[in-house]
Amino acid sequence: MENESLLRFRRLINNLTGIPEENINVPEIIIKKIIFKKNEYFSTPKNKSTLLAFIEKGLFRQYIINSEGDEFTRDFRGENMLMSTYAAIIRNKFHPLYIQALEDSEIYAIERDEFVKIWEKDSIWKDLLQNQTEIDFMRLRKREFGLLLDDAKTRYLNFLSDFQQYADRIKHLYVASYLGIKPETLSRIRSAPMSSI
């Protein structure tokens, strides 16, 4: 009989991709369930993760720190999303990225080397990673253009659209960092009547 972790993992992949649960073949021994407390790290530049993670519960922030010690939020990840340092999974290379739990969180994870083995045997996994990479690329490209072309209000509305179910769970400081604006500017935008935004 399959264990609960494998059944929940299959359900999570089904929610993420639409692949029928019975078509999700993965040895249960390679799946790790990991629980993170708020503020714990999934990955840091010094402790790099080689896990491909599927978030069942919780919320994470990806950010970088420049040479002056300033933090810049790059992305957020929440329930039913894939999370990894993609360069580590695809190219076995690492970037100076921090991935931090913003709240108590639960993931199911597969080590990179194990994922490569199942990827080579079943194209579903290659398609999954390629699809998620394309989705992330398009969202990050949209954000990049937004930072270059849109005003702060438009960037905030785009954030609400992209992260609607997580917006109220993310600290304003992190949202402002993601939008490339000061927290005071975000407060002014949030306090304005929605009709004027």
C-alpha positions, 0 to 999 in steps of 0.5 A, spaced: 500 500 500 502 506 498 504 511 503 500 518 505 506 522 502 506 519 495 498 519 495 499 527 497 505 528 492 501 525 486 495 530 488 500 536 488 503 534 481 495 533 479 493 540 481 500 543 478 499 540 472 493 536 470 497 530 469 492 524 472 494 521 478 495 514 476 500 517 470 505 520 476 510 514 477 515 516 481 519 511 487 516 513 493 523 512 497 526 518 493 520 523 495 522 527 502 517 531 506 520 537 509 517 542 514 519 549 514 518 553 520 517 561 519 524 564 517 527 558 515 531 557 509 530 552 503 536 555 500 542 560 501 548 562 497 552 558 503 547 552 503 545 551 496 539 546 495 539 541 490 532 539 491 526 540 486 520 542 491 513 542 490 509 546 495 503 543 499 502 549 504 506 555 505 509 561 502 516 562 500 520 569 498 526 568 493 531 574 494 538 576 493 543 581 497 548 586 494 555 588 496 552 593 500 547 589 504 541 591 501 535 585 499 532 585 493 526 580 492 526 576 486 519 572 487 514 569 491 512 561 491 506 558 495 501 553 495 501 548 488 507 551 486 514 548 484 520 551 487 527 550 486 534 554 484 532 552 477 539 553 474 541 548 480 536 543 477 537 544 469 545 546 469 547 544 476 550 551 477 548 555 483 546 563 483 547 567 490 539 566 491 536 566 498 529 562 499 526 563 505 519 561 508 515 567 510 510 562 514 510 555 516 510 551 510 510 544 507 514 541 501 515 535 497 522 534 494 526 530 490 534 531 490 536 533 483 540 527 481 534 523 483 529 527 479 534 527 473 534 519 473 526 519 473 526 525 468 530 520 463 525 515 464 519 519 463 518 525 459 512 527 463 517 530 468 521 533 463 515 537 460 513 539 467 520 542 468 519 545 461 512 548 462 514 551 469 520 554 467 516 557 461 511 560 466 516 563 470 520 566 465 514 569 462 512 572 469 519 574 470 519 577 463 513 581 465 515 584 471 522 586 468 518 590 463 514 593 468 520 595 472 522 599 466 516 601 463 510 601 468 509 606 474 508 604 481 501 603 481 501 599 475 506 594 478 502 594 484 496 592 480 500 587 476 503 584 483 496 583 485 494 579 479 500 575 479 499 573 487 492 574 488 492 569 493 498 570 497 498 578 497 495 579 504 500 574 507 506 578 504 509 583 508 509 590 505 516 591 506 517 585 501 512 587 496 515 594 496 522 590 494 519 586 489 516 592 486 522 596 486 519 602 490 520 604 497 515 602 503 512 609 504 510 609 496 507 602 497 503 605 503 500 611 499 498 606 493 495 602 498 491 607 502 488 611 495 481 609 493 481 603 488 478 607 483 484 612 483 489 606 482 
